[in-house]
Amino acid sequence: MICLFGENFNSTDEYLEYYLRLWNPATRTTSQKFGHLGDFYKTFYCHGFYKFKFGFDNSNRTYKVVAYRYNPVRLRSNVKILSFGDNVWRDIESFPVVPLHSDSIYGDHFSEECVYLSGTLNWLAIHNNIGYICKDITVGQFYMLPPGFDEVPSVEPTFGVLGGCLCFSCFYNNTNFDFVIWQMKKFGVEESWTQFLKISCQNPSDKGFIEDDGMHYCRVVLLLLAEDGDTLMLKSKGDKDAVLYYWKDNRKEQIKFTASRFITNNITREEVCGFWAMDYTESLVSIS
């Protein structure tokens, strides 16, 4: 299932409320609107946009949605949670460490991904920093880092799930342009971090890893590890295509995504947006 959020406006284009819908692409079914969260536009300029994350709580076998936003006035995050079935938003304890980019006024458009794994939601956080400016951050401000991470990357690290393990990845600014991926073999155990893969991008125009100007690294989304463990699928934040990386023979292959087609002012446009790319498993779970 995929959980979508929408927004309602009034006649002067002020935000009135958020709402949620469930969608199962496999069965092509959607739910009615639910989870309405109102009283938003009156406090937006003080409290920012809410962001939403969806997951399954294994402890009580309930789907839940977490809504959070950063309050720059009180210097803390507001966190709400909705459990499916009662349709009630409840305030819970603030994040002990604020996720990166929680202060973004653009909602989720430029925020760090949240990773769902083993009934938990996980964010990238840096102590005493909610933005990512490498010159203002020390290695010691990161939490639960893998061994060998001893340099603050010039491009913000990313993380995801590969082979059922939480993964952390970043570029190192060295002569080989190394892109390194670590896996947390035992979830929640800092000592279980293991270097999974190192990709050397010696060609400055290496498609899928370095931007077209040959000077800046792409922020890379980790999508999928094949069952044989030999093939990795990556998606660049700034690219419309994905990359299949065959790590045993250090070979890469571009694959095309089908663009979404929409019409604006009688002009047909096609667009692929990679900011929220993730893997997807078909399911016949009923949205009811």
C-alpha positions as protocol buffer text, in pm:
chain_id: "A"
residue {
  index: 1
  type: MET
  ca { x: 0 y: 0 z: 0 }
}
residue {
  index: 2
  type: ILE
  ca { x: 100 y: 359 z: -60 }
}
residue {
  index: 3
  type: CYS
  ca { x: -22 y: 642 z: 161 }
}
residue {
  index: 4
  type: LEU
  ca { x: -71 y: 978 z: -11 }
}
residue {
  index: 5
  type: PHE
  ca { x: -134 y: 1314 z: 150 }
}
residue {
  index: 6
  type: GLY
  ca { x: -327 y: 1602 z: -4 }
}
residue {
  index: 7
  type: GLU
  ca { x: -402 y: 1961 z: 81 }
}
residue {
  index: 8
  type: ASN
  ca { x: -722 y: 2167 z: 85 }
}
residue {
  index: 9
  type: PHE
  ca { x: -721 y: 2541 z: 22 }
}
residue {
  index: 10
  type: ASN
  ca { x: -977 y: 2818 z: 72 }
}
residue {
  index: 11
  type: SER
  ca { x: -1081 y: 3079 z: -183 }
}
residue {
  index: 12
  type: THR
  ca { x: -771 y: 3292 z: -115 }
}
residue {
  index: 13
  type: ASP
  ca { x: -532 y: 2997 z: -159 }
}
residue {
  index: 14
  type: GLU
  ca { x: -459 y: 2968 z: 211 }
}
residue {
  index: 15
  type: TYR
  ca { x: -403 y: 2620 z: 349 }
}
residue {
  index: 16
  type: LEU
  ca { x: -701 y: 2485 z: 542 }
}
residue {
  index: 17
  type: GLU
  ca { x: -607 y: 2125 z: 613 }
}
residue {
  index: 18
  type: TYR
  ca { x: -423 y: 1811 z: 512 }
}
residue {
  index: 19
  type: TYR
  ca { x: -587 y: 1477 z: 443 }
}
residue {
  index: 20
  type: LEU
  ca { x: -472 y: 1123 z: 364 }
}
residue {
  index: 21
  type: ARG
  ca { x: -568 y: 858 z: 108 }
}
residue {
  index: 22
  type: LEU
  ca { x: -458 y: 497 z: 68 }
}
residue {
  index: 23
  type: TRP
  ca { x: -376 y: 357 z: -274 }
}
residue {
  index: 24
  type: ASN
  ca { x: -294 y: 4 z: -384 }
}
residue {
  index: 25
  type: PRO
  ca { x: -152 y: 17 z: -739 }
}
residue {
  index: 26
  type: ALA
  ca { x: -179 y: -363 z: -773 }
}
residue {
  index: 27
  type: THR
  ca { x: -557 y: -365 z: -720 }
}
residue {
  index: 28
  type: ARG
  ca { x: -609 y: -10 z: -856 }
}
residue {
  index: 29
  type: THR
  ca { x: -816 y: 86 z: -554 }
}
residue {
  index: 30
  type: THR
  ca { x: -810 y: 400 z: -340 }
}
residue {
  index: 31
  type: SER
  ca { x: -967 y: 491 z: -9 }
}
residue {
  index: 32
  type: GLN
  ca { x: -1184 y: 784 z: 85 }
}
residue {
  index: 33
  type: LYS
  ca { x: -1016 y: 1086 z: 240 }
}
residue {
  index: 34
  type: PHE
  ca { x: -933 y: 1040 z: 607 }
}
residue {
  index: 35
  type: GLY
  ca { x: -697 y: 1168 z: 875 }
}
residue {
  index: 36
  type: HIS
  ca { x: -792 y: 1533 z: 829 }
}
residue {
  index: 37
  type: LEU
  ca { x: -542 y: 1763 z: 1002 }
}
residue {
  index: 38
  type: GLY
  ca { x: -665 y: 2121 z: 1014 }
}
residue {
  index: 39
  type: ASP
  ca { x: -588 y: 2461 z: 1166 }
}
residue {
  index: 40
  type: PHE
  ca { x: -281 y: 2483 z: 948 }
}
residue {
  index: 41
  type: TYR
  ca { x: -259 y: 2806 z: 754 }
}
residue {
  index: 42
  type: LYS
  ca { x: -308 y: 3026 z: 1064 }
}
residue {
  index: 43
  type: THR
  ca { x: 18 y: 2902 z: 1214 }
}
residue {
  index: 44
  type: PHE
  ca { x: 223 y: 2817 z: 905 }
}
residue {
  index: 45
  type: TYR
  ca { x: 467 y: 3108 z: 918 }
}
residue {
  index: 46
  type: CYS
  ca { x: 551 y: 3023 z: 1279 }
}
residue {
  index: 47
  type: HIS
  ca { x: 552 y: 2646 z: 1256 }
}
residue {
  index: 48
  type: GLY
  ca { x: 619 y: 2539 z: 896 }
}
residue {
  index: 49
  type: PHE
  ca { x: 479 y: 2255 z: 688 }
}
residue {
  index: 50
  type: TYR
  ca { x: 393 y: 1913 z: 821 }
}
residue {
  index: 51
  type: LYS
  ca { x: 568 y: 1615 z: 663 }
}
residue {
  index: 52
  type: PHE
  ca { x: 420 y: 1267 z: 664 }
}
residue {
  index: 53
  type: LYS
  ca { x: 568 y: 918 z: 688 }
}
residue {
  index: 54
  type: PHE
  ca { x: 383 y: 586 z: 667 }
}
residue {
  index: 55
  type: GLY
  ca { x: 464 y: 244 z: 807 }
}
residue {
  index: 56
  type: PHE
  ca { x: 347 y: -74 z: 979 }
}
residue {
  index: 57
  type: ASP
  ca { x: 391 y: -115 z: 1355 }
}
residue {
  index: 58
  type: ASN
  ca { x: 483 y: -480 z: 1410 }
}
residue {
  index: 59
  type: SER
  ca { x: 424 y: -461 z: 1786 }
}
residue {
  index: 60
  type: ASN
  ca { x: 46 y: -420 z: 1749 }
}
residue {
  index: 61
  type: ARG
  ca { x: 7 y: -498 z: 1376 }
}
residue {
  index: 62
  type: THR
  ca { x: -133 y: -156 z: 1292 }
}
residue {
  index: 63
  type: TYR
  ca { x: -60 y: 80 z: 1004 }
}
residue {
  index: 64
  type: LYS
  ca { x: 36 y: 426 z: 1126 }
}
residue {
  index: 65
  type: VAL
  ca { x: 117 y: 770 z: 987 }
}
residue {
  index: 66
  type: VAL
  ca { x: 362 y: 1007 z: 1156 }
}
residue {
  index: 67
  type: ALA
  ca { x: 324 y: 1382 z: 1094 }
}
residue {
  index: 68
  type: TYR
  ca { x: 602 y: 1615 z: 1206 }
}
residue {
  index: 69
  type: ARG
  ca { x: 726 y: 1968 z: 1161 }
}
residue {
  index: 70
  type: TYR
  ca { x: 997 y: 2183 z: 1313 }
}
residue {
  index: 71
  type: ASN
  ca { x: 897 y: 2480 z: 1528 }
}
residue {
  index: 72
  type: PRO
  ca { x: 1167 y: 2749 z: 1487 }
}
residue {
  index: 73
  type: VAL
  ca { x: 1013 y: 2958 z: 1764 }
}
residue {
  index: 74
  type: ARG
  ca { x: 1032 y: 2687 z: 2029 }
}
residue {
  index: 75
  type: LEU
  ca { x: 1336 y: 2516 z: 1867 }
}
residue {
  index: 76
  type: ARG
  ca { x: 1173 y: 2177 z: 1883 }
}
residue {
  index: 77
  type: SER
  ca { x: 972 y: 1945 z: 1658 }
}
residue {
  index: 78
  type: ASN
  ca { x: 598 y: 1884 z: 1679 }
}
residue {
  index: 79
  type: VAL
  ca { x: 513 y: 1518 z: 1623 }
}
residue {
  index: 80
  type: LYS
  ca { x: 171 y: 1359 z: 1577 }
}
residue {
  index: 81
  type: ILE
  ca { x: 75 y: 998 z: 1507 }
}
residue {
  index: 82
  type: LEU
  ca { x: -240 y: 845 z: 1359 }
}
residue {
  index: 83
  type: SER
  ca { x: -322 y: 475 z: 1399 }
}
residue {
  index: 84
  type: PHE
  ca { x: -550 y: 323 z: 1136 }
}
residue {
  index: 85
  type: GLY
  ca { x: -884 y: 234 z: 1285 }
}
residue {
  index: 86
  type: ASP
  ca { x: -942 y: 521 z: 1526 }
}
residue {
  index: 87
  type: ASN
  ca { x: -862 y: 802 z: 1277 }
}
residue {
  index: 88
  type: VAL
  ca { x: -741 y: 1033 z: 1556 }
}
residue {
  index: 89
  type: TRP
  ca { x: -420 y: 1237 z: 1555 }
}
residue {
  index: 90
  type: ARG
  ca { x: -235 y: 1217 z: 1887 }
}
residue {
  index: 91
  type: ASP
  ca { x: 56 y: 1434 z: 2000 }
}
residue {
  index: 92
  type: ILE
  ca { x: 363 y: 1234 z: 2102 }
}
residue {
  index: 93
  type: GLU
  ca { x: 702 y: 1325 z: 2242 }
}
residue {
  index: 94
  type: SER
  ca { x: 920 y: 1547 z: 2025 }
}
residue {
  index: 95
  type: PHE
  ca { x: 1211 y: 1394 z: 1834 }
}
residue {
  index: 96
  type: PRO
  ca { x: 1520 y: 1380 z: 2058 }
}
residue {
  index: 97
  type: VAL
  ca { x: 1722 y: 1488 z: 1753 }
}
residue {
  index: 98
  type: VAL
  ca { x: 1560 y: 1688 z: 1473 }
}
residue {
  index: 99
  type: PRO
  ca { x: 1584 y: 1523 z: 1126 }
}
residue {
  index: 100
  type: LEU
  ca { x: 1773 y: 1711 z: 858 }
}
residue {
  index: 101
  type: HIS
  ca { x: 1576 y: 1976 z: 666 }
}
residue {
  index: 102
  type: SER
  ca { x: 1279 y: 1964 z: 900 }
}
residue {
  index: 103
  type: ASP
  ca { x: 1271 y: 2343 z: 881 }
}
residue {
  index: 104
  type: SER
  ca { x: 1220 y: 2343 z: 503 }
}
residue {
  index: 105
  type: ILE
  ca { x: 922 y: 2557 z: 405 }
}
residue {
  index: 106
  type: TYR
  ca { x: 879 y: 2341 z: 95 }
}
residue {
  index: 107
  type: GLY
  ca { x: 740 y: 2043 z: 279 }
}
residue {
  index: 108
  type: ASP
  ca { x: 894 y: 1718 z: 158 }
}
residue {
  index: 109
  type: HIS
  ca { x: 1028 y: 1855 z: -169 }
}
residue {
  index: 110
  type: PHE
  ca { x: 1386 y: 1894 z: -48 }
}
residue {
  index: 111
  type: SER
  ca { x: 1386 y: 1694 z: 272 }
}
residue {
  index: 112
  type: GLU
  ca { x: 1591 y: 1389 z: 358 }
}
residue {
  index: 113
  type: GLU
  ca { x: 1425 y: 1053 z: 302 }
}
residue {
  index: 114
  type: CYS
  ca { x: 1272 y: 860 z: 587 }
}
residue {
  index: 115
  type: VAL
  ca { x: 1356 y: 490 z: 578 }
}
residue {
  index: 116
  type: TYR
  ca { x: 1104 y: 229 z: 693 }
}
residue {
  index: 117
  type: LEU
  ca { x: 1253 y: -96 z: 821 }
}
residue {
  index: 118
  type: SER
  ca { x: 1143 y: -362 z: 1071 }
}
residue {
  index: 119
  type: GLY
  ca { x: 844 y: -167 z: 1196 }
}
residue {
  index: 120
  type: THR
  ca { x: 1046 y: 153 z: 1251 }
}
residue {
  index: 121
  type: LEU
  ca { x: 1093 y: 487 z: 1077 }
}
residue {
  index: 122
  type: ASN
  ca { x: 1448 y: 618 z: 1053 }
}
residue {
  index: 123
  type: TRP
  ca { x: 1580 y: 966 z: 966 }
}
residue {
  index: 124
  type: LEU
  ca { x: 1926 y: 1110 z: 909 }
}
residue {
  index: 125
  type: ALA
  ca { x: 2005 y: 1355 z: 1192 }
}
residue {
  index: 126
  type: ILE
  ca { x: 2303 y: 1565 z: 1292 }
}
residue {
  index: 127
  type: HIS
  ca { x: 2338 y: 1696 z: 1647 }
}
residue {
  index: 128
  type: ASN
  ca { x: 2277 y: 2074 z: 1667 }
}
residue {
  index: 129
  type: ASN
  ca { x: 2223 y: 2105 z: 1292 }
}
residue {
  index: 130
  type: ILE
  ca { x: 1904 y: 2081 z: 1086 }
}
residue {
  index: 131
  type: GLY
  ca { x: 2062 y: 2184 z: 756 }
}
residue {
  index: 132
  type: TYR
  ca { x: 2356 y: 2032 z: 572 }
}
residue {
  index: 133
  type: ILE
  ca { x: 2649 y: 2268 z: 520 }
}
residue {
  index: 134
  type: CYS
  ca { x: 2961 y: 2054 z: 530 }
}
residue {
  index: 135
  type: LYS
  ca { x: 3195 y: 2327 z: 654 }
}
residue {
  index: 136
  type: ASP
  ca { x: 2975 y: 2378 z: 963 }
}
residue {
  index: 137
  type: ILE
  ca { x: 2955 y: 2009 z: 1062 }
}
residue {
  index: 138
  type: THR
  ca { x: 3198 y: 1776 z: 1236 }
}
residue {
  index: 139
  type: VAL
  ca { x: 3202 y: 1396 z: 1213 }
}
residue {
  index: 140
  type: GLY
  ca { x: 3119 y: 1377 z: 1583 }
}
residue {
  index: 141
  type: GLN
  ca { x: 2780 y: 1540 z: 1522 }
}
residue {
  index: 142
  type: PHE
  ca { x: 2653 y: 1238 z: 1324 }
}
residue {
  index: 143
  type: TYR
  ca { x: 2482 y: 954 z: 1512 }
}
residue {
  index: 144
  type: MET
  ca { x: 2552 y: 578 z: 1498 }
}
residue {
  index: 145
  type: LEU
  ca { x: 2808 y: 609 z: 1221 }
}
residue {
  index: 146
  type: PRO
  ca { x: 2983 y: 315 z: 1055 }
}
residue {
  index: 147
  type: PRO
  ca { x: 3357 y: 269 z: 1123 }
}
residue {
  index: 148
  type: GLY
  ca { x: 3576 y: 439 z: 867 }
}
residue {
  index: 149
  type: PHE
  ca { x: 3346 y: 739 z: 833 }
}
residue {
  index: 150
  type: ASP
  ca { x: 3608 y: 995 z: 928 }
}
residue {
  index: 151
  type: GLU
  ca { x: 3540 y: 1279 z: 685 }
}
residue {
  index: 152
  type: VAL
  ca { x: 3237 y: 1504 z: 643 }
}
residue {
  index: 153
  type: PRO
  ca { x: 3126 y: 1457 z: 278 }
}
residue {
  index: 154
  type: SER
  ca { x: 3082 y: 1769 z: 65 }
}
residue {
  index: 155
  type: VAL
  ca { x: 2753 y: 1618 z: -56 }
}
residue {
  index: 156
  type: GLU
  ca { x: 2493 y: 1512 z: 198 }
}
residue {
  index: 157
  type: PRO
  ca { x: 2495 y: 1135 z: 267 }
}
residue {
  index: 158
  type: THR
  ca { x: 2195 y: 921 z: 182 }
}
residue {
  index: 159
  type: PHE
  ca { x: 2057 y: 605 z: 332 }
}
residue {
  index: 160
  type: GLY
  ca { x: 1809 y: 335 z: 246 }
}
residue {
  index: 161
  type: VAL
  ca { x: 1744 y: -39 z: 265 }
}
residue {
  index: 162
  type: LEU
  ca { x: 1934 y: -303 z: 66 }
}
residue {
  index: 163
  type: GLY
  ca { x: 1906 y: -676 z: 124 }
}
residue {
  index: 164
  type: GLY
  ca { x: 1687 y: -617 z: 430 }
}
residue {
  index: 165
  type: CYS
  ca { x: 1957 y: -405 z: 598 }
}
residue {
  index: 166
  type: LEU
  ca { x: 1973 y: -35 z: 676 }
}
residue {
  index: 167
  type: CYS
  ca { x: 2238 y: 123 z: 451 }
}
residue {
  index: 168
  type: PHE
  ca { x: 2435 y: 447 z: 472 }
}
residue {
  index: 169
  type: SER
  ca { x: 2618 y: 586 z: 169 }
}
residue {
  index: 170
  type: CYS
  ca { x: 2829 y: 885 z: 76 }
}
residue {
  index: 171
  type: PHE
  ca { x: 3093 y: 1015 z: -166 }
}
residue {
  index: 172
  type: TYR
  ca { x: 3451 y: 1070 z: -56 }
}
residue {
  index: 173
  type: ASN
  ca { x: 3633 y: 1356 z: -222 }
}
residue {
  index: 174
  type: ASN
  ca { x: 3949 y: 1168 z: -312 }
}
residue {
  index: 175
  type: THR
  ca { x: 4136 y: 1087 z: -635 }
}
residue {
  index: 176
  type: ASN
  ca { x: 3907 y: 792 z: -711 }
}
residue {
  index: 177
  type: PHE
  ca { x: 3576 y: 970 z: -638 }
}
residue {
  index: 178
  type: ASP
  ca { x: 3480 y: 677 z: -413 }
}
residue {
  index: 179
  type: PHE
  ca { x: 3112 y: 611 z: -344 }
}
residue {
  index: 180
  type: VAL
  ca { x: 3091 y: 390 z: -33 }
}
residue {
  index: 181
  type: ILE
  ca { x: 2793 y: 193 z: 99 }
}
residue {
  index: 182
  type: TRP
  ca { x: 2777 y: 45 z: 450 }
}
residue {
  index: 183
  type: GLN
  ca { x: 2518 y: -206 z: 573 }
}
residue {
  index: 184
  type: MET
  ca { x: 2397 y: -237 z: 932 }
}
residue {
  index: 185
  type: LYS
  ca { x: 2388 y: -617 z: 952 }
}
residue {
  index: 186
  type: LYS
  ca { x: 2197 y: -620 z: 1283 }
}
residue {
  index: 187
  type: PHE
  ca { x: 1937 y: -347 z: 1297 }
}
residue {
  index: 188
  type: GLY
  ca { x: 1998 y: -97 z: 1576 }
}
residue {
  index: 189
  type: VAL
  ca { x: 2344 y: -232 z: 1663 }
}
residue {
  index: 190
  type: GLU
  ca { x: 2609 y: 28 z: 1585 }
}
residue {
  index: 191
  type: GLU
  ca { x: 2891 y: -228 z: 1595 }
}
residue {
  index: 192
  type: SER
  ca { x: 2730 y: -428 z: 1312 }
}
residue {
  index: 193
  type: TRP
  ca { x: 2807 y: -169 z: 1041 }
}
residue {
  index: 194
  type: THR
  ca { x: 2996 y: -340 z: 756 }
}
residue {
  index: 195
  type: GLN
  ca { x: 3132 y: -186 z: 439 }
}
residue {
  index: 196
  type: PHE
  ca { x: 2923 y: -343 z: 165 }
}
residue {
  index: 197
  type: LEU
  ca { x: 3053 y: -181 z: -151 }
}
residue {
  index: 198
  type: LYS
  ca { x: 3297 y: 80 z: -276 }
}
residue {
  index: 199
  type: ILE
  ca { x: 3248 y: 218 z: -628 }
}
residue {
  index: 200
  type: SER
  ca { x: 3533 y: 420 z: -780 }
}
residue {
  index: 201
  type: CYS
  ca { x: 3414 y: 683 z: -1028 }
}
residue {
  index: 202
  type: GLN
  ca { x: 3746 y: 780 z: -1184 }
}
residue {
  index: 203
  type: ASN
  ca { x: 3580 y: 933 z: -1488 }
}
residue {
  index: 204
  type: PRO
  ca { x: 3455 y: 1283 z: -1389 }
}
residue {
  index: 205
  type: SER
  ca { x: 3163 y: 1246 z: -1631 }
}
residue {
  index: 206
  type: ASP
  ca { x: 3059 y: 910 z: -1486 }
}
residue {
  index: 207
  type: LYS
  ca { x: 2687 y: 901 z: -1564 }
}
residue {
  index: 208
  type: GLY
  ca { x: 2466 y: 835 z: -1267 }
}
residue {
  index: 209
  type: PHE
  ca { x: 2715 y: 938 z: -1000 }
}
residue {
  index: 210
  type: ILE
  ca { x: 2853 y: 1279 z: -1096 }
}
residue {
  index: 211
  type: GLU
  ca { x: 2663 y: 1582 z: -1227 }
}
residue {
  index: 212
  type: ASP
  ca { x: 2690 y: 1689 z: -1590 }
}
residue {
  index: 213
  type: ASP
  ca { x: 2933 y: 1970 z: -1506 }
}
residue {
  index: 214
  type: GLY
  ca { x: 3182 y: 1703 z: -1395 }
}
residue {
  index: 215
  type: MET
  ca { x: 3242 y: 1878 z: -1064 }
}
residue {
  index: 216
  type: HIS
  ca { x: 2956 y: 1787 z: -830 }
}
residue {
  index: 217
  type: TYR
  ca { x: 2843 y: 1452 z: -699 }
}
residue {
  index: 218
  type: CYS
  ca { x: 2481 y: 1348 z: -734 }
}
residue {
  index: 219
  type: ARG
  ca { x: 2279 y: 1257 z: -428 }
}
residue {
  index: 220
  type: VAL
  ca { x: 2210 y: 891 z: -492 }
}
residue {
  index: 221
  type: VAL
  ca { x: 1902 y: 695 z: -384 }
}
residue {
  index: 222
  type: LEU
  ca { x: 1964 y: 328 z: -304 }
}
residue {
  index: 223
  type: LEU
  ca { x: 1676 y: 142 z: -469 }
}
residue {
  index: 224
  type: LEU
  ca { x: 1723 y: -232 z: -489 }
}
residue {
  index: 225
  type: LEU
  ca { x: 1972 y: -515 z: -445 }
}
residue {
  index: 226
  type: ALA
  ca { x: 1905 y: -816 z: -666 }
}
residue {
  index: 227
  type: GLU
  ca { x: 1846 y: -1152 z: -502 }
}
residue {
  index: 228
  type: ASP
  ca { x: 2177 y: -1283 z: -636 }
}
residue {
  index: 229
  type: GLY
  ca { x: 2352 y: -996 z: -456 }
}
residue {
  index: 230
  type: ASP
  ca { x: 2549 y: -904 z: -769 }
}
residue {
  index: 231
  type: THR
  ca { x: 2336 y: -624 z: -911 }
}
residue {
  index: 232
  type: LEU
  ca { x: 2253 y: -293 z: -746 }
}
residue {
  index: 233
  type: MET
  ca { x: 1995 y: -40 z: -867 }
}
residue {
  index: 234
  type: LEU
  ca { x: 2067 y: 327 z: -795 }
}
residue {
  index: 235
  type: LYS
  ca { x: 1879 y: 645 z: -875 }
}
residue {
  index: 236
  type: SER
  ca { x: 2043 y: 985 z: -892 }
}
residue {
  index: 237
  type: LYS
  ca { x: 1850 y: 1276 z: -744 }
}
residue {
  index: 238
  type: GLY
  ca { x: 1932 y: 1489 z: -1043 }
}
residue {
  index: 239
  type: ASP
  ca { x: 1879 y: 1237 z: -1321 }
}
residue {
  index: 240
  type: LYS
  ca { x: 1566 y: 1104 z: -1491 }
}
residue {
  index: 241
  type: ASP
  ca { x: 1713 y: 756 z: -1534 }
}
residue {
  index: 242
  type: ALA
  ca { x: 1829 y: 485 z: -1297 }
}
residue {
  index: 243
  type: VAL
  ca { x: 2156 y: 294 z: -1299 }
}
residue {
  index: 244
  type: LEU
  ca { x: 2209 y: -81 z: -1277 }
}
residue {
  index: 245
  type: TYR
  ca { x: 2552 y: -145 z: -1129 }
}
residue {
  index: 246
  type: TYR
  ca { x: 2704 y: -492 z: -1172 }
}
residue {
  index: 247
  type: TRP
  ca { x: 2961 y: -470 z: -897 }
}
residue {
  index: 248
  type: LYS
  ca { x: 3157 y: -790 z: -972 }
}
residue {
  index: 249
  type: ASP
  ca { x: 3278 y: -656 z: -1307 }
}
residue {
  index: 250
  type: ASN
  ca { x: 3239 y: -283 z: -1225 }
}
residue {
  index: 251
  type: ARG
  ca { x: 2991 y: -227 z: -1508 }
}
residue {
  index: 252
  type: LYS
  ca { x: 2702 y: 19 z: -1520 }
}
residue {
  index: 253
  type: GLU
  ca { x: 2390 y: 30 z: -1735 }
}
residue {
  index: 254
  type: GLN
  ca { x: 2139 y: 314 z: -1770 }
}
residue {
  index: 255
  type: ILE
  ca { x: 1770 y: 223 z: -1755 }
}
residue {
  index: 256
  type: LYS
  ca { x: 1482 y: 450 z: -1848 }
}
residue {
  index: 257
  type: PHE
  ca { x: 1185 y: 530 z: -1628 }
}
residue {
  index: 258
  type: THR
  ca { x: 845 y: 588 z: -1786 }
}
residue {
  index: 259
  type: ALA
  ca { x: 759 y: 956 z: -1747 }
}
residue {
  index: 260
  type: SER
  ca { x: 430 y: 1080 z: -1604 }
}
residue {
  index: 261
  type: ARG
  ca { x: 226 y: 1267 z: -1863 }
}
residue {
  index: 262
  type: PHE
  ca { x: 7 y: 1562 z: -1771 }
}
residue {
  index: 263
  type: ILE
  ca { x: -154 y: 1860 z: -1946 }
}
residue {
  index: 264
  type: THR
  ca { x: -109 y: 2222 z: -1835 }
}
residue {
  index: 265
  type: ASN
  ca { x: -263 y: 2510 z: -2033 }
}
residue {
  index: 266
  type: ASN
  ca { x: -328 y: 2271 z: -2323 }
}
residue {
  index: 267
  type: ILE
  ca { x: 41 y: 2177 z: -2334 }
}
residue {
  index: 268
  type: THR
  ca { x: 131 y: 1811 z: -2281 }
}
residue {
  index: 269
  type: ARG
  ca { x: 430 y: 1762 z: -2053 }
}
residue {
  index: 270
  type: GLU
  ca { x: 624 y: 1459 z: -1934 }
}
residue {
  index: 271
  type: GLU
  ca { x: 811 y: 1448 z: -1608 }
}
residue {
  index: 272
  type: VAL
  ca { x: 1010 y: 1203 z: -1398 }
}
residue {
  index: 273
  type: CYS
  ca { x: 1073 y: 1306 z: -1040 }
}
residue {
  index: 274
  type: GLY
  ca { x: 1340 y: 1117 z: -849 }
}
residue {
  index: 275
  type: PHE
  ca { x: 1318 y: 1290 z: -512 }
}
residue {
  index: 276
  type: TRP
  ca { x: 1103 y: 1016 z: -359 }
}
residue {
  index: 277
  type: ALA
  ca { x: 1216 y: 712 z: -558 }
}
residue {
  index: 278
  type: MET
  ca { x: 1192 y: 383 z: -368 }
}
residue {
  index: 279
  type: ASP
  ca { x: 1142 y: 13 z: -428 }
}
residue {
  index: 280
  type: TYR
  ca { x: 789 y: -129 z: -440 }
}
residue {
  index: 281
  type: THR
  ca { x: 651 y: -479 z: -376 }
}
residue {
  index: 282
  type: GLU
  ca { x: 312 y: -577 z: -515 }
}
residue {
  index: 283
  type: SER
  ca { x: 51 y: -680 z: -260 }
}
residue {
  index: 284
  type: LEU
  ca { x: -318 y: -768 z: -260 }
}
residue {
  index: 285
  type: VAL
  ca { x: -372 y: -615 z: 85 }
}
residue {
  index: 286
  type: SER
  ca { x: -715 y: -453 z: 98 }
}
residue {
  index: 287
  type: ILE
  ca { x: -724 y: -80 z: 164 }
}
residue {
  index: 288
  type: SER
  ca { x: -1036 y: -132 z: 373 }
}
